[in-house]
Amino acid sequence: MQGLYALKPWYSRRLGRIVTWAVDKGISPDVFTLVGIGGAVLAAGAVALGWWLPALLLLGVRLGGANLDGAVARARGVSRPWGFVLNEIGDRSSDLIVFGGLFALAARTDGMTSTPALLVVVTAAAATLPTFASLAAAGAGATRRNGGPFGKTERCLAMVVATALPGILGWVCAVVIAGSLLTAALRLRAAHAELTEGVAA
């Protein structure tokens, strides 16, 4: 169940010209990690103000940066373990930053201690679980799993919906929480099967 992650090869091809340019110019992959974080910061501001269209475009920059850092590293032949660390920190920071913008929107609309604002905090915590599951499994020697059914791309889409329709913020948060829990559970189940296959044999 890859969710919108199944579109990544298509999206990566769309970014091919940028990868070629970056290789020709010798641009560091870390630059694109920073671009992704910068896009997240600006997207958080747009979300906080309820500007859904700028949020959509800036979340596209956030996803593009997250995609390009690895693609450029591979194309230039400069992939390194520390680059993986920076990529993960950039991705997790970007997620939390945008959730900060959603919290600000909820606080501005309903109050800082309102149910929607507190629900955003719970949602931000739940959204970290799929990645924690993947990284824990990878640390134990399993495949590093990405994608859905509710991964990074789906979270960005949910952010745009909540920004455009703050009246249904609670429902959007409920979907993100349920989707994140399901995704984490599926990743852990797949990792468990992979890690115990040899033991059972």
Backbone torsions as a table, in degrees:
resi	resn	phi	psi	omega
1	MET	NA	87.4	-173.1
2	GLN	-84.3	-18.2	-177.8
3	GLY	61.1	-147.6	-179.6
4	LEU	-68.9	-12.5	176.7
5	TYR	-61.4	-23.3	178.3
6	ALA	-62.7	-19.9	178.8
7	LEU	-83.4	-3.6	-174.6
8	LYS	-58.5	-43.9	178.2
9	PRO	-57.8	-41.5	177.9
10	TRP	-63.2	-45.2	-179.3
11	TYR	-64.0	-39.5	179.6
12	SER	-63.2	-38.0	178.2
13	ARG	-64.9	-35.3	178.3
14	ARG	-64.0	-29.1	-178.8
15	LEU	-90.3	5.1	-173.9
16	GLY	-57.5	-37.5	-178.8
17	ARG	-65.9	-36.9	178.4
18	ILE	-66.7	-40.2	177.7
19	VAL	-61.3	-45.9	179.6
20	THR	-60.6	-44.6	178.7
21	TRP	-61.3	-43.8	-178.6
22	ALA	-64.7	-38.2	177.7
23	VAL	-66.1	-45.0	-179.5
24	ASP	-61.9	-36.5	-177.2
25	LYS	-90.9	-5.2	-179.0
26	GLY	68.3	33.6	-178.8
27	ILE	-72.7	134.1	178.7
28	SER	-68.6	139.3	175.0
29	PRO	-58.3	-28.3	-178.9
30	ASP	-62.6	-26.5	177.4
31	VAL	-60.3	-39.6	-177.7
32	PHE	-75.3	-28.9	171.5
33	THR	-60.6	-43.6	178.7
34	LEU	-67.6	-36.6	176.5
35	VAL	-61.0	-42.5	178.5
36	GLY	-62.0	-43.0	178.6
37	ILE	-65.9	-42.0	177.5
38	GLY	-61.1	-40.8	176.3
39	GLY	-61.6	-38.1	178.5
40	ALA	-65.8	-40.8	179.5
41	VAL	-62.0	-46.9	-180.0
42	LEU	-67.9	-37.3	177.3
43	ALA	-63.8	-39.3	178.4
44	ALA	-60.7	-40.1	177.0
45	GLY	-63.2	-41.4	179.1
46	ALA	-66.4	-40.5	177.9
47	VAL	-62.4	-45.0	-178.7
48	ALA	-59.1	-33.1	-178.9
49	LEU	-89.4	-4.1	-179.5
50	GLY	78.1	21.1	-179.5
51	TRP	-92.6	91.7	-170.7
52	TRP	-71.1	-37.6	-177.6
53	LEU	-67.2	-48.7	173.3
54	PRO	-59.2	-36.0	178.3
55	ALA	-61.0	-43.0	179.0
56	LEU	-60.3	-47.5	-178.6
57	LEU	-65.4	-41.1	-177.4
58	LEU	-73.9	-30.5	173.6
59	LEU	-68.9	-28.8	172.2
60	GLY	-63.3	-39.5	175.6
61	VAL	-64.6	-42.5	178.9
62	ARG	-59.1	-45.0	179.0
63	LEU	-70.3	-37.0	178.5
64	GLY	-62.3	-44.7	177.8
65	GLY	-61.3	-41.2	179.7
66	ALA	-65.1	-31.1	179.2
67	ASN	-80.0	-40.5	-172.6
68	LEU	-72.6	-32.2	-176.9
69	ASP	-60.1	-45.4	178.1
70	GLY	-69.7	-40.1	-178.9
71	ALA	-63.9	-42.6	179.4
72	VAL	-67.9	-40.0	178.6
73	ALA	-59.9	-43.9	179.7
74	ARG	-68.3	-42.0	-178.1
75	ALA	-65.5	-34.3	179.4
76	ARG	-87.1	-8.6	-178.5
77	GLY	70.4	31.9	-177.5
78	VAL	-118.9	21.8	177.5
79	SER	-60.6	138.2	-178.7
80	ARG	-150.0	155.2	-179.5
81	PRO	-56.5	-39.9	-179.2
82	TRP	-65.4	-31.4	175.8
83	GLY	-63.6	-37.0	175.9
84	PHE	-62.0	-42.5	179.1
85	VAL	-61.3	-47.7	-179.7
86	LEU	-61.8	-39.7	179.6
87	ASN	-62.0	-44.6	-179.1
88	GLU	-67.1	-42.4	178.2
89	ILE	-62.7	-41.8	178.3
90	GLY	-62.2	-43.3	-179.8
91	ASP	-64.5	-47.4	-177.6
92	ARG	-67.3	-40.1	178.1
93	SER	-62.7	-42.3	-179.5
94	SER	-61.5	-43.2	177.6
95	ASP	-57.4	-50.3	-176.7
96	LEU	-66.0	-36.2	179.0
97	ILE	-62.5	-45.2	-179.5
98	VAL	-67.9	-37.8	174.4
99	PHE	-62.1	-32.4	174.3
100	GLY	-61.0	-39.3	176.2
101	GLY	-65.0	-38.1	178.4
102	LEU	-67.9	-37.4	175.7
103	PHE	-62.2	-42.5	179.2
104	ALA	-62.7	-38.5	177.2
105	LEU	-63.3	-46.0	179.9
106	ALA	-64.4	-40.6	179.7
107	ALA	-66.5	-38.5	179.9
108	ARG	-68.9	-33.7	-176.8
109	THR	-83.7	-42.8	-171.3
110	ASP	-122.7	-8.6	-177.3
111	GLY	109.3	146.9	-173.4
112	MET	-64.3	-31.3	-179.5
113	THR	-103.8	18.2	179.6
114	SER	-73.0	163.5	177.9
115	THR	-59.7	-44.8	178.3
116	PRO	-59.7	-41.6	-179.5
117	ALA	-64.7	-44.4	179.0
118	LEU	-66.7	-34.0	178.2
119	LEU	-65.7	-33.8	176.7
120	VAL	-62.6	-39.2	178.5
121	VAL	-62.3	-45.2	178.2
122	VAL	-62.8	-40.3	179.9
123	THR	-64.0	-41.9	178.7
124	ALA	-60.9	-40.0	178.2
125	ALA	-66.6	-44.4	179.9
126	ALA	-62.8	-35.3	-177.1
127	ALA	-66.4	-18.8	178.7
128	THR	-80.2	-16.9	-172.1
129	LEU	-64.0	-42.1	178.6
130	PRO	-58.9	-40.6	179.6
131	THR	-69.7	-41.8	176.6
132	PHE	-57.9	-42.2	179.6
133	ALA	-62.2	-44.9	-179.3
134	SER	-64.4	-45.6	-177.6
135	LEU	-68.9	-37.8	177.4
136	ALA	-63.6	-43.1	179.2
137	ALA	-65.2	-42.6	179.1
138	ALA	-63.4	-37.0	177.7
139	GLY	-63.5	-26.2	178.9
140	ALA	-89.9	-0.6	176.6
141	GLY	105.2	4.0	178.6
142	ALA	-86.3	172.5	177.2
143	THR	-66.0	139.7	174.8
144	ARG	-79.9	107.9	-174.3
145	ARG	-94.2	140.6	177.4
146	ASN	-125.5	-175.8	173.5
147	GLY	85.1	-164.0	-169.9
148	GLY	-89.0	-162.3	18.4
149	PRO	-72.8	-13.7	179.0
150	PHE	-139.7	88.2	-177.7
151	GLY	-109.5	-154.2	-174.2
152	LYS	-60.7	-43.5	-177.9
153	THR	-66.0	-41.5	178.1
154	GLU	-64.4	-36.9	177.5
155	ARG	-63.2	-41.8	178.6
156	CYS	-63.3	-41.0	178.1
157	LEU	-63.3	-40.8	178.3
158	ALA	-62.5	-37.3	178.0
159	MET	-60.4	-42.5	-179.1
160	VAL	-65.5	-42.9	179.6
161	VAL	-61.6	-45.6	-179.8
162	ALA	-64.6	-34.1	178.6
163	THR	-69.2	-41.6	-179.2
164	ALA	-72.7	-32.3	-175.2
165	LEU	-130.3	70.3	-176.8
166	PRO	-60.8	-18.0	178.3
167	GLY	-66.8	-21.7	178.6
168	ILE	-109.2	23.4	-178.3
169	LEU	-55.4	-41.9	-179.5
170	GLY	-60.1	-42.2	178.4
171	TRP	-66.0	-40.5	178.5
172	VAL	-62.5	-43.1	178.3
173	CYS	-61.5	-40.8	179.5
174	ALA	-61.3	-40.3	179.1
175	VAL	-65.4	-43.4	-179.7
176	VAL	-64.2	-43.0	179.3
177	ILE	-62.2	-50.6	-178.9
178	ALA	-62.4	-43.3	-179.9
179	GLY	-65.4	-38.1	179.4
180	SER	-67.1	-43.1	178.2
181	LEU	-63.2	-42.6	178.7
182	LEU	-63.7	-44.7	-179.0
183	THR	-62.8	-44.9	178.2
184	ALA	-60.9	-43.2	-179.3
185	ALA	-63.7	-42.1	179.9
186	LEU	-66.5	-39.3	178.6
187	ARG	-65.9	-41.3	179.5
188	LEU	-67.2	-38.8	178.6
189	ARG	-63.0	-44.3	179.0
190	ALA	-64.7	-40.5	179.4
191	ALA	-66.1	-40.4	178.9
192	HIS	-61.2	-44.5	178.2
193	ALA	-61.5	-41.1	-179.3
194	GLU	-67.3	-43.2	-175.3
195	LEU	-75.6	-26.6	-178.9
196	THR	-97.2	-4.2	-178.3
197	GLU	-60.6	-47.1	179.5
198	GLY	-66.9	-36.1	-179.1
199	VAL	-66.3	-43.6	-179.3
200	ALA	-65.4	-34.3	180.0
201	ALA	-70.5	NA	NA
